[in-house]
Every structure is written in C-alpha cells, then in structure tokens.
Amino acid sequence: MKSIAASVQARAVSPERQAIIDLSAISKNITALRDIAAPAKLMAVVKADAYGHGVVPVARTAVAAGAQWLGTAHVSEALTLREAGLHVPVLAWLHTPSTDFFAAVAQGIDLGCSGWELEHIAAAARAQERPARIHLKIDTGLGRNGSTMADWDALVAEAIAYQDEGLLRVVGVFSHFAVADEPHRPETDEQLQLFREAVAIAEDAGADLEVRHIANTPATLSRPDSHFDMVRVGLGIYGLSPFADQTSAQLGLIPAMTLQTRVALCKDVPAGQGVSYGLGYVTAGATTLGLIPLGYADGIPRIATGGPVHVNGRSYPVVGRIAMDQMVIDLGPDGRSHFASAEVPGSALGATAVLFGDGADGGPVVEQWAAAAGTLNYEVVTRISPRVPRTYVGGPAGTNGPGGRPANEPGGQL
Ligand SMILES: *Cc1c(COP(=O)(O)O)cnc(C)c1O
C-alpha cells in the first residue's frame, strides 16, 4: 500500500468536481458563427449565466472574438455585464413591472418592448432626461412574448410618439422563432413573412431601425434568409447543436463545457447487491461498483439513469437512481483489472470521471445526458448548479483563464 501513502495529500488543491469551460472553444465558435452570419452582426446570448458557462468570462470572450452585441433575458443580467465593465450594446427582453427600467436606461441597456413596458421605459427616460433605446417585439407565431399583429400598429404609433418627444429611440424590431430547429416545417416561412410586414409598418411610421433581428442558433445555421441585420446566437456559441440529426462536429462547433469529477469509492460486491435508493438495480454477478460524487443537487437530472460516465477510456452507464449528491456506475466483473490507478493499483478510486465534454476521443457528449433525461442539451448545461465550480481554460494572452491563473489552482475559478 506504499503508493497510497505516497499519494495522500496534506491538503487537496484540485477541484473535486468542476465544469471546465474552454474559452478558446467559445472564441472559435463565435468566429465560425460570425462567418456564417456576415454581413449580419452577431449578438452573443449570455442569459442564464451564459447557459451555465459563467456570464462574465463568456461575455468577455465573446466580445474579444468579435460579437458586436450581447443579449440577456433580464435587465438584472444585463446590469451584471455593465458592472463587469462590458460596454458593448446589450439587449434585455423579458420584463415585469418590477424590472428596474431606470437602471437599464441609466446604463444604456437596450430594452425589448412588447407593449405594456413602453410607458415604464418612457417614465424612466423622462426622470433622468436620457432617451431610452428600444426594440419593439412582434409575436410572429411563437405565442410567447411580443405584440400581436392586431396591436402592432398602435404600439408602433405610441412608440413613435414617445420618440418624437425625445424620450426614446426605436432602434430595433425583433421576433423569435418557434420551430427553427425543425427546418422542414412551414411555420418558419410564415413567421418570416409576418416579420417583414411588421418591420415595414414600423419603418413607414418613422422608425429608423439599426437592427432587425429574428434568427436564433438554428435559424442562423439553416436559414440565411432570416439573418437580417443581426442574429441572436446562444446555444451555438457554447458549441452545441440545436438539431436532433446533426452533431456539434458536423456543424463545425466545439462543445465548451466538460463536466468531470473523480471516482469517490470503488468496491467489489457480490451478485444480488441492490444499488441506490429503491434498489432498482441489482448486480447480476460479482462486480465492482464505482461511486460518482455528482447528483441532482449538482444539476444532474434525477431521471437520467443510464447516462454515461467515462472512466479510464470507457463509458459506463449510471445504474440505479441518481441521488442528491452521488450516483453509481457498474465497472463490471473484471472492472478492477482495467485500472492502474495512482491511488490504489487495480482500483478506479480517484480516477477522472467525465460525464460529458467535447466528444473528442470517443468521450461522452451532453446530448447523451439529454437523451437519458428526456430533455435537450440546452437544459443539461444550463442547470449545472452553482455547487459545481466553473474552471476556465483557454483564456486570452497565454493564460489559462481571464484571471490569469492556471485552471487547477485556487483562484483560477471565476
Ligand atoms: C434564448 C434566446 C435566444 C437564443 O436562442 P438559441 O437557440 O440558444 O440560439 C435568442 N433570442 C431570444 C429571444 C431568446 O430568448
């Protein structure tokens, strides 16, 4: 057991579990998507903590790679970008009567407006004698945010009246697609037609538009006729595919997040051993179980039994229920012989366990977890919880992250 003693540390410094975010992948994805969108501009959508990747490092990387705009759902998310010193144009589009429109106007944040927000925005502008910048949103078929076509003329007229008063400028008209991830569906054409009509109405009424925009990631990739002046790209900048039948690699994108931990326990059990709550999995024969210290508190969906965990060059499906903090893989009857661990010869204890990453070298990808959980890649990455530290690699200027520290040292996490 000499090697155990040799490897026992007085003080552990490497993260026990981490979402490693490759900023160079994000940078390359932005470049690829900019090429696809050009001459339209690219808005990097960094809502929801940049889909779980960490908003400030991602936003900085996106801007450095040429994204001309940033987009968030909430004004509070947009304010975070300003606090981080990012002064590119930012649009926020999902508001409630509790939204801090005053701060948004003060910080020069562009505001999406579906109707009721208009007077709140105008009041905020009046109070600080600073004109607001708004993008009127038309619902072309998604049935979520946005003005109906029936209310559009009135909304445009009201906005132009405020514009004439000097309280705001209508700088954009935008909409959002419902089925762009299914390129064969006809509704996208119908939405585009309505969008063109809504834009024409706004321009005829006196709007001098800087940006007309409707394309999300799937439309950016599959519908050049939807690019207009700008595309709003979220999923693609994180290197993930919005299409069920195309991988990241096929789209020329690199997944930026790798979720990994280390095997927390490795033990031999006899046939008939039940595994995890409910004992829904029972070992068929003598085998070796590996304990993976990630669970639903870390954002791994509880329903995702069967999702892959890659250890020592092989993927093992999770067996039994995923618990709050942990889950189990079955390394098989000859499991021990696969491992020449530094910690314990013939044991997977301490081995790196990857749940998903960039898929290179046959490693697992986030889409396998999405399939196991009956959801989308969007949801899996976005829900990785704050209990999992984000570690940044591939940052600018020869450092391993915006903090300039190697990723595996304390303080390397932003
Ligand atoms: C989230 C969002 C996007 C980005 O969508 P992706 O499919 O991730 O590219 C674009 N526009 C709006 C209005 C959104 O809410």
The ligand as an ORCA input file, in Angstrom:
! r2SCAN-3c Opt
* xyz 0 1
  C     -32.605     32.366    -25.697
  C     -32.953     33.240    -26.842
  C     -32.156     33.258    -27.998
  C     -31.009     32.282    -28.227
  O     -31.530     31.050    -28.661
  P     -30.552     29.866    -29.110
  O     -31.439     28.847    -29.703
  O     -29.871     29.393    -27.868
  O     -29.603     30.452    -30.083
  C     -32.441     34.185    -28.975
  N     -33.475     35.036    -28.829
  C     -34.281     35.028    -27.753
  C     -35.428     35.996    -27.678
  C     -34.061     34.124    -26.732
  O     -34.871     34.102    -25.665
*
